[in-house]
Amino acid sequence: MRVGLRVGLVSISDRASTGVYEDKGIPALQEWLGGALTSPWQLETRLIADERPLIEQTLIELVDDCGCHLVLTTGGTGPALRDVTPEATLAVGDKEMPGFGEEMRRISLNFVPTAILSRQVAVIRKQALIINLPGQPKSIRETLEGVRDADGTVRHVGIFAAVPYCIDLIGGPWIETNDAVIKGFRPKSAVRPA
């Protein structure tokens, strides 16, 4: 029996968590993953308020209790006073993975100059990768998938290209991707025969 990837999706929003408006982050992530992943995967979702202790508790629960190998958050990464997702993420991490945040901002700068206001981070906790994503579905897709020219040619690779190999390195399950959405990169020494 193949053990699949266990993914935690966390949407962080005061208003969506209280029903003021519909959460769009989790559905956008779920749809994107459905098109991007070709290997087995399972899902855990949480919709929570912008409260640092609650964010920390949720991330710990998803990794330690639910056994998620990958946790993707959306929301709470700007400069506003209530935006505390990066601080909560750093607090529960064992190792920071700064390249993910740097690359997300670089990708987003192709679309909006305010990308420099984003504070996304990524960390390793135990054997899980936790990544803060932007709050808007369009931005989520762009940062995961990358920048494409009008003809569909990838001009700037998205961050998800590095996720499968990162999960390999921390002892998680093998992840295969749909190359038409995002081609996962592994060095030749880490590629399995077809």
C-alpha positions in Angstrom: 0.0 0.0 0.0 1.4 3.4 -1.0 1.6 6.0 1.7 0.5 9.3 0.3 1.3 12.9 1.0 -0.7 14.4 3.9 -1.3 18.1 3.3 -2.6 20.6 5.8 -4.3 23.7 4.4 -4.8 26.7 6.8 -6.7 29.8 5.8 -6.1 32.6 8.3 -8.7 35.3 8.3 -10.7 37.0 11.1 -13.6 37.7 8.8 -13.8 34.4 6.9 -13.5 32.4 10.1 -16.5 34.2 11.6 -18.6 33.9 8.4 -18.5 37.6 7.3 -17.4 36.4 3.9 -16.6 33.1 2.2 -13.1 31.7 2.4 -11.5 31.5 -1.0 -8.0 30.3 0.1 -8.6 26.7 0.9 -10.8 26.0 -2.2 -8.1 27.7 -4.4 -5.3 25.6 -2.8 -7.4 22.4 -3.0 -8.2 23.0 -6.7 -4.5 23.8 -7.5 -3.2 20.7 -5.7 -5.8 18.6 -7.5 -4.4 19.6 -10.8 -0.7 19.6 -9.8 -0.3 16.4 -7.9 -0.4 13.0 -9.6 0.7 10.9 -6.6 -1.7 10.0 -3.8 -2.5 12.7 -1.2 -4.8 13.4 1.7 -6.1 16.7 3.1 -6.6 18.3 6.4 -8.2 21.8 6.4 -8.5 24.6 9.0 -10.1 28.0 8.8 -9.0 30.2 11.7 -8.7 33.8 13.0 -5.6 36.0 12.9 -4.6 35.0 16.4 -0.9 34.1 16.9 -1.5 31.5 19.7 -4.2 29.8 17.6 -2.0 29.8 14.4 0.9 28.2 16.4 -1.5 25.6 17.9 -3.0 24.8 14.5 0.4 24.3 12.8 1.7 22.2 15.7 -1.5 20.1 15.6 -1.3 19.5 11.8 2.3 18.4 12.0 2.5 16.6 15.3 -1.0 15.1 15.7 -2.3 14.8 12.1 1.1 13.8 10.6 1.0 16.3 7.7 4.2 16.4 5.5 3.3 19.7 4.0 1.3 22.6 5.5 0.3 25.5 3.3 -1.1 28.6 5.0 -2.9 31.5 3.3 -3.5 35.0 4.7 -2.0 37.1 7.5 1.4 37.8 5.9 1.1 41.6 5.2 2.3 44.5 7.4 -1.1 45.1 9.1 -1.2 44.9 12.9 -3.3 41.7 12.8 -1.0 40.0 10.3 1.0 37.6 12.5 1.2 34.4 10.4 5.0 34.7 9.8 5.8 35.2 13.5 3.6 32.2 14.4 5.2 30.0 11.7 8.8 31.0 12.8 7.9 30.2 16.4 7.0 26.6 15.6 9.7 25.8 13.1 13.0 23.9 13.7 14.7 25.4 10.6 13.9 28.4 8.5 13.8 28.0 4.7 14.2 31.6 3.5 14.4 30.8 -0.2 10.7 30.1 -0.4 9.7 33.6 0.9 12.4 35.3 -1.2 11.2 33.6 -4.3 7.5 34.2 -3.7 8.2 37.9 -3.4 10.3 37.8 -6.6 7.5 36.0 -8.5 4.8 38.4 -7.2 6.9 41.5 -8.2 6.2 40.4 -11.9 2.6 41.4 -11.2 2.4 44.0 -8.4 4.9 46.4 -6.8 3.3 45.9 -3.4 4.8 42.3 -3.4 7.6 43.8 -1.3 5.1 44.2 1.5 4.6 40.5 1.8 6.3 38.7 4.6 5.8 35.0 3.7 8.2 32.5 5.4 8.7 28.8 5.3 10.0 26.4 7.9 10.8 22.8 8.6 9.1 21.4 11.7 10.1 17.8 12.4 9.5 16.0 9.1 7.1 18.6 7.6 7.5 21.7 5.4 5.3 24.7 6.4 4.9 27.5 3.8 3.1 30.8 4.1 1.4 31.7 0.9 -0.3 34.9 -0.2 -4.0 35.5 0.6 -5.4 35.9 -2.9 -6.2 32.9 -5.0 -4.6 34.4 -8.1 -1.4 35.1 -6.2 -1.4 31.7 -4.6 -1.5 30.1 -8.1 1.2 32.4 -9.4 3.7 31.8 -6.6 3.1 28.0 -6.7 3.1 27.6 -10.5 5.3 30.5 -11.7 5.1 33.1 -14.4 4.1 32.1 -17.9 4.3 33.9 -21.2 1.2 34.4 -23.3 1.9 31.1 -25.1 2.1 29.2 -21.8 5.9 28.9 -21.7 7.2 29.0 -18.2 9.3 32.2 -17.8 9.8 32.0 -14.0 9.4 28.7 -12.2 7.1 28.6 -9.2 8.1 27.6 -5.7 6.3 24.2 -5.8 9.0 22.9 -8.2 11.3 22.6 -5.1 8.7 21.1 -2.8 8.9 17.4 -3.8 12.6 17.2 -3.3 12.5 19.1 0.0 9.9 16.6 1.2 12.3 13.8 0.1 15.2 15.3 2.0 13.2 15.5 5.3 12.0 11.9 5.1 8.5 12.4 3.6 6.7 10.5 0.9 7.5 10.5 -2.8 5.6 13.2 -4.6 4.9 13.3 -8.4 3.6 16.3 -10.2 1.7 17.1 -13.4 4.4 18.7 -15.6 1.8 20.7 -17.4 1.0 22.5 -14.1 4.4 22.5 -12.4 7.4 20.2 -13.0 8.9 19.1 -9.8 12.7 19.3 -9.9 15.1 16.7 -8.4 18.8 16.4 -9.1 19.7 13.4 -11.4 20.9 11.4 -8.4 17.5 11.6 -6.7 15.3 10.8 -9.7 13.5 7.4 -9.7 13.4 5.3 -12.8 10.1 5.5 -14.7 
